[in-house]
Amino acid sequence: MQFDKDLQSEHKDLFIQARDLLLSFNGIVETKKERITTYSNEKGGICHMRTMPYGIDFGFLKGAKMQDKFGALTGKGKAIRVLPQKAKLDEEVVHYFMNQAIEINNNK
């Protein structure tokens, strides 16, 4: 399971810190899947997260609809945008994107 791999990664401390932050948002539920750990609320999926060779990635499922005042999101697909976090979690940036993702999800 990917969650177990994330906990054994050299970036496990960053993963745990990010996980705690995601779970601090009201109504967020974590689902551990074979290939990814996902976070959702009663309206559906919000994002997924996994460790990478350089740190962690958050994949925002409706990221293409989000504003990016930080210029931090990557990807050009129809829906998902990725927020890479290298070595240190930028809580301000994560809060900014999570708040948008939750609002978009709740208004769908």
ROGUMAR-571365 format. One line per 3 residues: number of its first residue (from 1); their letters; for each residue x, y, z of N, C-alpha, C. Coordinates in steps of 0.02 Angstrom, whole numbers, always signed. Layout:
NUM = A = X/Y/Z/X/Y/Z/X/Y/Z; ...
END
This chain:
1 = MQF = +42/-59/+0/+0/+0/+0/+44/+62/+0; +25/+113/-39/+65/+173/-46/+76/+209/+21; +26/+210/+63/+32/+243/+128/+91/+214/+168
4 = DKD = +97/+148/+168/+153/+115/+203/+220/+134/+172; +222/+139/+105/+284/+160/+71/+301/+232/+90; +250/+275/+94/+261/+345/+113/+290/+350/+183
7 = LQS = +267/+306/+228/+292/+307/+297/+363/+279/+303; +387/+246/+251/+455/+220/+252/+502/+262/+208; +475/+313/+177/+514/+357/+134/+562/+400/+175
10 = EHK = +614/+424/+143/+659/+472/+176/+622/+538/+191; +564/+548/+159/+524/+609/+170/+463/+595/+214; +467/+543/+255/+409/+525/+296/+390/+580/+345
13 = DLF = +437/+617/+373/+420/+671/+420/+380/+725/+386; +399/+742/+324/+362/+791/+285/+292/+765/+269; +288/+701/+251/+224/+669/+235/+178/+671/+296
16 = IQA = +204/+654/+355/+163/+654/+416/+140/+724/+434; +185/+773/+427/+167/+843/+441/+111/+866/+393; +118/+849/+329/+67/+868/+279/+1/+831/+292
19 = RDL = +6/+768/+311/-54/+729/+326/-92/+760/+385; -56/+778/+437/-87/+809/+495/-122/+874/+476; -89/+913/+433/-119/+976/+410/-183/+963/+371
22 = LLS = -182/+915/+324/-243/+900/+285/-300/+877/+330; -284/+835/+378/-336/+808/+422/-362/+860/+472; -328/+917/+477/-351/+970/+521/-409/+1011/+490
25 = FNG = -420/+1004/+426/-475/+1038/+393/-540/+1002/+411; -591/+1040/+427/-656/+1013/+448/-685/+967/+395; -703/+906/+415/-738/+860/+371/-694/+820/+323
28 = IVE = -628/+828/+326/-584/+792/+281/-574/+720/+305; -581/+673/+259/-574/+602/+273/-516/+575/+231; -475/+534/+261/-418/+503/+227/-438/+432/+205
31 = TKK = -419/+414/+143/-430/+347/+118/-364/+321/+92; -342/+265/+120/-278/+234/+99/-293/+184/+45; -268/+198/-15/-278/+154/-72/-211/+121/-91
34 = ERI = -215/+73/-133/-155/+36/-153/-101/+82/-181; -120/+129/-224/-69/+169/-259/-64/+242/-235; -110/+264/-191/-111/+334/-171/-153/+342/-107
37 = TTY = -141/+394/-71/-182/+411/-13/-224/+472/-32; -290/+467/-25/-334/+520/-47/-368/+554/+12; -390/+616/-1/-424/+656/+50/-487/+684/+18
40 = SNE = -543/+677/+53/-608/+697/+26/-651/+725/+82; -708/+752/+62/-760/+771/+111/-825/+741/+87; -881/+760/+118/-945/+730/+100/-966/+744/+29
43 = KGG = -935/+793/-4/-951/+810/-74/-907/+774/-124; -856/+738/-101/-813/+701/-146/-739/+715/-136; -700/+695/-186/-627/+700/-181/-601/+771/-182
46 = ICH = -550/+784/-142/-517/+849/-138/-447/+845/-169; -407/+798/-142/-338/+792/-165/-310/+723/-147; -251/+710/-173/-214/+651/-152/-144/+673/-134
49 = MRT = -107/+630/-100/-40/+648/-79/+4/+585/-79; +68/+596/-97/+116/+541/-95/+186/+569/-91; +232/+529/-67/+302/+549/-66/+332/+541/-135
52 = MPY = +382/+583/-148/+417/+583/-211/+492/+583/-195; +535/+574/-246/+607/+575/-232/+632/+641/-202; +596/+696/-214/+618/+762/-190/+578/+787/-130
55 = GID = +525/+752/-109/+482/+775/-55/+414/+743/-60; +361/+785/-65/+293/+759/-73/+256/+799/-127; +205/+768/-153/+160/+801/-201/+89/+798/-175
58 = FGF = +53/+853/-180/-19/+855/-172/-48/+859/-242; -95/+816/-258/-129/+820/-322/-200/+844/-310; -214/+907/-328/-282/+935/-319/-326/+913/-377
61 = LKG = -379/+877/-362/-420/+845/-412/-457/+895/-458; -471/+954/-432/-503/+1007/-473/-457/+1067/-478; -393/+1054/-478/-342/+1107/-478/-345/+1154/-537
64 = AKM = -369/+1130/-594/-374/+1173/-654/-422/+1231/-643; -467/+1225/-594/-516/+1278/-579/-491/+1326/-526; -432/+1313/-498/-407/+1353/-443/-364/+1411/-465
67 = QDK = -366/+1465/-426/-321/+1522/-436/-253/+1502/-407; -200/+1529/-436/-132/+1512/-413/-90/+1575/-405; -104/+1613/-353/-67/+1675/-343/+7/+1664/-327
70 = FGA = +25/+1603/-308/+95/+1587/-293/+133/+1560/-354; +98/+1542/-407/+130/+1510/-464/+162/+1444/-446; +129/+1408/-399/+158/+1347/-371/+132/+1282/-402
73 = LTG = +76/+1285/-436/+46/+1224/-463/+78/+1204/-529; +85/+1139/-539/+112/+1113/-602/+58/+1070/-635; +67/+1060/-700/+21/+1017/-738/-20/+1057/-786
76 = KGK = -42/+1025/-840/-81/+1058/-892/-140/+1015/-913; -158/+965/-872/-214/+921/-888/-280/+957/-881; -334/+921/-897/-401/+950/-894/-425/+965/-823
79 = AIR = -398/+930/-773/-425/+937/-706/-371/+945/-652; -327/+897/-646/-280/+895/-590/-223/+944/-598; -204/+975/-541/-143/+1015/-536/-105/+989/-475
82 = VLP = -40/+990/-480/+4/+962/-428/+41/+1018/-392; +43/+1012/-326/+80/+1058/-284/+139/+1019/-254; +199/+1028/-282/+257/+994/-253/+282/+1032/-191
85 = QKA = +303/+994/-141/+334/+1023/-81/+401/+988/-71; +453/+1027/-74/+520/+999/-70/+552/+1016/-3; +567/+965/+35/+604/+969/+99/+565/+1003/+155
88 = KLD = +525/+1054/+141/+490/+1091/+194/+418/+1105/+172; +371/+1096/+218/+301/+1109/+203/+286/+1183/+210; +259/+1213/+157/+238/+1283/+159/+164/+1284/+177
91 = EEV = +150/+1290/+242/+81/+1285/+266/+36/+1339/+237; +62/+1399/+227/+22/+1453/+199/-3/+1435/+129; +41/+1408/+88/+24/+1388/+20/-26/+1330/+21
94 = VHY = -14/+1280/+64/-60/+1223/+68/-129/+1246/+91; -132/+1290/+141/-197/+1316/+164/-233/+1353/+107; -196/+1393/+70/-225/+1431/+14/-259/+1385/-36
97 = FMN = -223/+1332/-55/-251/+1286/-105/-305/+1240/-76; -296/+1217/-15/-347/+1174/+16/-413/+1212/+25; -409/+1274/+48/-471/+1313/+56/-508/+1321/-10
100 = QAI = -471/+1334/-64/-502/+1339/-130/-531/+1272/-152; -493/+1219/-142/-515/+1153/-164/-579/+1132/-128; -582/+1146/-64/-643/+1130/-25/-702/+1171/-49
103 = EIN = -691/+1236/-61/-745/+1279/-85/-770/+1256/-154; -725/+1241/-200/-745/+1217/-266/-784/+1152/-260; -761/+1107/-217/-793/+1043/-207/-864/+1052/-178
106 = NNK = -869/+1097/-130/-934/+1108/-98/-985/+1142/-143; -961/+1178/-194/-1006/+1215/-239/-1019/+1178/-304; -997/+1117/-311/-1006/+1082/-375/-1078/+1060/-385
END
